Amino acid sequence: MADGISVIQTAAMRARGLAWRALLCHNPDACEEGLCLETESGLRVHPVDPLAFAKWRVRASPDQIPAHVLITTEPEWTHA
């Protein structure tokens, strides 16, 4: 989570302070979204704009995250 906002991050994204905006899944046991993901903290989330997320996942390049779902966070290296 970035400041109380649910996010999806890979290690490369976290290192650069980037994240994909996500929405908390309120009922993961009955979720039919197909894109319900579990974060490292154990939360189940849905990516905002699932179609864009599915297309982006193929290459998962942090430089290709669409602006409307991009969240900037503090890069991981600043927490050392």
Helices and strands as residue ranges (DSSP letters): E 7-8, H 11-16, E 18-24, G 28-30, E 37-38, E 44-47, H 50-57, G 62-64, G 67-69, E 70-72, G 76-79
